[in-house]
Amino acid sequence: MFATTIRQLTRQTGRNYVTTSQAFNVFDRKAKLLQKDRAASNVEESRTVDYLKDEIAARVADRLLDIKRDFDTVVDLGSGCGHIVKHATKDMMKKLIMCDMSEKSLNRDFNVSYPIEVERRVVDEELLPFEENSLDAVVSSLSLNWVNDLPGALIQIKNSLKPDGVFIGAMFGGDTLFELRTSLQLAEVERESGISPRVSPMADSSDMSRILTRAGFTLTTVDVDEIQVNYPSAFELMQDLRSMGESNAIGWKPSENTPSPKKRGSANASLKDILDVKPE
């Protein structure tokens, strides 16, 4: 988890569509949108796996409550179905703008009422539509880890904040899913003599300190919290990740050498026949 207060903003012109020259597309944003839409479409199942995001959102909201200041308008970037707004009170803010790239996620709990004013907007975290110096605070819980150009996104957040505005965010850290990643790598080395990126890359705390400073934030604070959830096997874990919309979303640029599935009906042998062959 990381938090920072803006003491001075650099002067920018025009809208806040800022990207860095070293931006590299690690994640397939279209695939991530489809994953989030699919997860939100199954309302009951997605609600059963809200426990982790609700817990992290509660910690983010608690950090905001620690700041003795009245916030008129707060933006929840990558809000999903509204994990932070569940913990919002009138003592924290007057209005919360929920922003997410998935309209289905935004509207999953549309009929739920909250003690504060809520506005929903379909917004890509990589292209923020807010004017400079327009927001009192920006919060983000478990969303920015899917952004390709994280420094560029943080610069846009900084530019959107008013002088002395605050940004509080939480991301999955570098050791997230360590056991699953290690198990898959060991199994693949044994079976295939090589490994593939089965788990999306994540930033660690030292990376975030440098990125926040690079984005122009001051008085930065980076904390590391560990939450352990036990599962009977990897299959239940992967099913929960799918229901959360947190499946792997690593992207590949199309190429003639990119492996692709064969056309349906092109096989010259039956898998059933192969499985029915008895050893001599």
CORHUKA-V499156 format. One record per residue. N is the residue number from 1. RES is the residue in one letter. SS is DSSP state (hx for helix, st for strand, lp for the rest). OMEGA is omega in whole degrees, 0 to 359 (NA if undefined). BURIAL is b if it has 9 or more other ideal C-beta (glycine too) atoms within 8 Angstrom, else e. Layout:
n: {N,N}
res: {RES,RES}
ss: {SS,SS}
omega: {OMEGA,OMEGA}
burial: {BURIAL,BURIAL}
This chain:
n: {1,2,3,4,5,6,7,8,9,10,11,12,13,14,15,16,17,18,19,20,21,22,23,24,25,26,27,28,29,30,31,32,33,34,35,36,37,38,39,40,41,42,43,44,45,46,47,48,49,50,51,52,53,54,55,56,57,58,59,60,61,62,63,64,65,66,67,68,69,70,71,72,73,74,75,76,77,78,79,80,81,82,83,84,85,86,87,88,89,90,91,92,93,94,95,96,97,98,99,100,101,102,103,104,105,106,107,108,109,110,111,112,113,114,115,116,117,118,119,120,121,122,123,124,125,126,127,128,129,130,131,132,133,134,135,136,137,138,139,140,141,142,143,144,145,146,147,148,149,150,151,152,153,154,155,156,157,158,159,160,161,162,163,164,165,166,167,168,169,170,171,172,173,174,175,176,177,178,179,180,181,182,183,184,185,186,187,188,189,190,191,192,193,194,195,196,197,198,199,200,201,202,203,204,205,206,207,208,209,210,211,212,213,214,215,216,217,218,219,220,221,222,223,224,225,226,227,228,229,230,231,232,233,234,235,236,237,238,239,240,241,242,243,244,245,246,247,248,249,250,251,252,253,254,255,256,257,258,259,260,261,262,263,264,265,266,267,268,269,270,271,272,273,274,275,276,277,278,279,280}
res: {M,F,A,T,T,I,R,Q,L,T,R,Q,T,G,R,N,Y,V,T,T,S,Q,A,F,N,V,F,D,R,K,A,K,L,L,Q,K,D,R,A,A,S,N,V,E,E,S,R,T,V,D,Y,L,K,D,E,I,A,A,R,V,A,D,R,L,L,D,I,K,R,D,F,D,T,V,V,D,L,G,S,G,C,G,H,I,V,K,H,A,T,K,D,M,M,K,K,L,I,M,C,D,M,S,E,K,S,L,N,R,D,F,N,V,S,Y,P,I,E,V,E,R,R,V,V,D,E,E,L,L,P,F,E,E,N,S,L,D,A,V,V,S,S,L,S,L,N,W,V,N,D,L,P,G,A,L,I,Q,I,K,N,S,L,K,P,D,G,V,F,I,G,A,M,F,G,G,D,T,L,F,E,L,R,T,S,L,Q,L,A,E,V,E,R,E,S,G,I,S,P,R,V,S,P,M,A,D,S,S,D,M,S,R,I,L,T,R,A,G,F,T,L,T,T,V,D,V,D,E,I,Q,V,N,Y,P,S,A,F,E,L,M,Q,D,L,R,S,M,G,E,S,N,A,I,G,W,K,P,S,E,N,T,P,S,P,K,K,R,G,S,A,N,A,S,L,K,D,I,L,D,V,K,P,E}
ss: {lp,st,st,st,st,lp,lp,lp,lp,lp,lp,lp,lp,lp,lp,lp,lp,lp,lp,lp,lp,lp,lp,lp,lp,lp,st,lp,hx,hx,hx,hx,hx,hx,hx,hx,hx,hx,hx,hx,hx,lp,hx,hx,hx,hx,hx,hx,lp,lp,hx,hx,hx,hx,hx,hx,hx,hx,hx,hx,hx,hx,hx,hx,hx,hx,lp,lp,lp,lp,st,st,st,st,st,st,st,lp,lp,lp,lp,lp,lp,lp,hx,hx,hx,lp,lp,lp,lp,lp,st,st,st,st,st,st,st,st,lp,lp,hx,hx,hx,hx,lp,lp,lp,lp,lp,lp,lp,lp,lp,lp,st,st,st,st,st,st,lp,lp,lp,lp,lp,lp,lp,lp,lp,lp,lp,lp,st,st,st,st,st,st,st,lp,lp,hx,hx,hx,lp,lp,lp,hx,hx,hx,hx,hx,hx,hx,hx,hx,hx,hx,st,st,st,st,st,st,st,st,st,st,lp,lp,lp,lp,lp,lp,lp,hx,hx,hx,hx,hx,hx,hx,hx,hx,hx,hx,hx,hx,hx,hx,lp,lp,lp,lp,lp,lp,lp,lp,lp,lp,lp,lp,hx,hx,hx,hx,hx,hx,hx,hx,hx,hx,lp,lp,lp,st,st,st,st,st,lp,lp,lp,lp,lp,lp,lp,lp,lp,lp,lp,hx,hx,hx,hx,hx,hx,hx,hx,hx,hx,hx,lp,lp,lp,lp,lp,st,lp,lp,lp,lp,lp,lp,lp,lp,lp,lp,lp,lp,lp,lp,lp,lp,lp,lp,lp,lp,hx,hx,hx,hx,hx,hx,lp,lp,lp,lp}
omega: {180,181,180,176,181,176,181,181,175,184,178,178,176,180,186,178,185,172,179,185,181,183,181,185,177,186,175,185,178,178,179,177,179,179,181,177,181,180,182,181,176,191,185,181,180,178,180,181,178,189,183,180,177,180,179,179,178,179,176,179,179,176,179,179,179,181,184,182,177,180,177,184,179,177,173,186,185,189,187,181,178,181,180,183,176,184,182,178,178,177,181,189,175,185,176,176,178,182,177,180,182,178,179,177,180,188,181,180,186,184,180,180,182,182,180,177,182,174,181,178,173,186,172,182,181,181,184,184,188,178,177,175,186,187,177,182,174,175,180,182,175,178,187,177,176,180,179,182,183,176,179,178,180,176,178,177,180,181,181,183,172,174,183,175,186,175,178,182,176,180,169,182,188,181,179,180,182,182,179,181,181,180,180,180,180,179,182,176,180,185,189,182,179,181,176,181,182,180,183,179,181,181,174,188,179,176,183,178,181,182,178,178,179,180,177,178,175,182,183,177,179,178,177,176,178,176,181,177,182,177,179,178,180,184,177,178,182,176,177,178,178,180,176,188,184,178,179,181,177,184,177,175,182,179,177,182,180,179,180,181,176,178,180,179,182,181,179,177,181,177,179,179,180,181,181,181,180,179,180,NA}
burial: {b,b,b,b,b,b,e,e,b,e,e,e,e,e,e,b,e,b,e,b,e,e,b,e,e,e,b,b,b,e,b,b,b,e,b,b,b,b,b,b,e,b,e,e,e,b,e,e,b,b,e,b,b,b,b,b,b,b,b,b,b,b,b,b,b,e,e,e,e,e,b,e,b,b,b,b,b,b,b,b,b,b,b,b,b,b,b,b,e,e,e,b,b,b,b,b,b,b,b,b,b,b,e,b,b,b,e,b,e,e,e,e,e,b,e,b,e,b,e,b,b,b,b,e,b,b,e,b,e,e,e,e,b,e,b,b,b,b,b,b,b,b,b,b,b,b,b,b,b,b,b,b,b,b,b,b,b,b,b,b,b,b,b,e,b,b,b,b,b,b,b,e,b,e,e,e,e,e,e,b,b,e,b,b,b,e,e,b,b,e,e,e,e,e,e,e,e,e,b,b,e,b,b,b,b,e,b,b,b,e,b,b,b,e,b,b,b,b,e,b,e,b,e,e,e,e,e,e,e,e,e,e,e,b,e,b,b,b,e,b,b,b,b,b,b,e,e,e,b,b,b,e,e,e,e,e,e,e,e,e,e,e,e,e,e,e,e,e,e,e,e,e,e,e,e,e,e,e,e,e}
